[in-house]
């Protein structure tokens, strides 16, 4: 992956975390600072690990699906 792609993925993930944080701040009254820190830490861990796990497993099965990857992408987008 080039640097621009990594930056764009990071921006997308940060917007997702920001939306969760804002909606939690609006709906949960009386949230304390350390609760917010724990939630932010948990979100950041998962936002870091999930793309890394996906990349690792994608590299493991790349040779199996490289001939059909465009059809898999088409099917997933069709479902969405």
C-alpha angles and dihedrals in degrees: 000000000000124000095257092055091051091049092049092050090048091051091049092050092047091053089052092051091044091054091051091048094049094047091048091049090051097046103036112066120202098022111169127223096251091048089055091047091051091049092048091049092049092049092048093050093051094042087054099042101044097061090043092051091046091050092048095050092041090056089050094056098032093105091052098053105027092103093051103031094110091054091048090051090048091051093049092049090047090055091050 
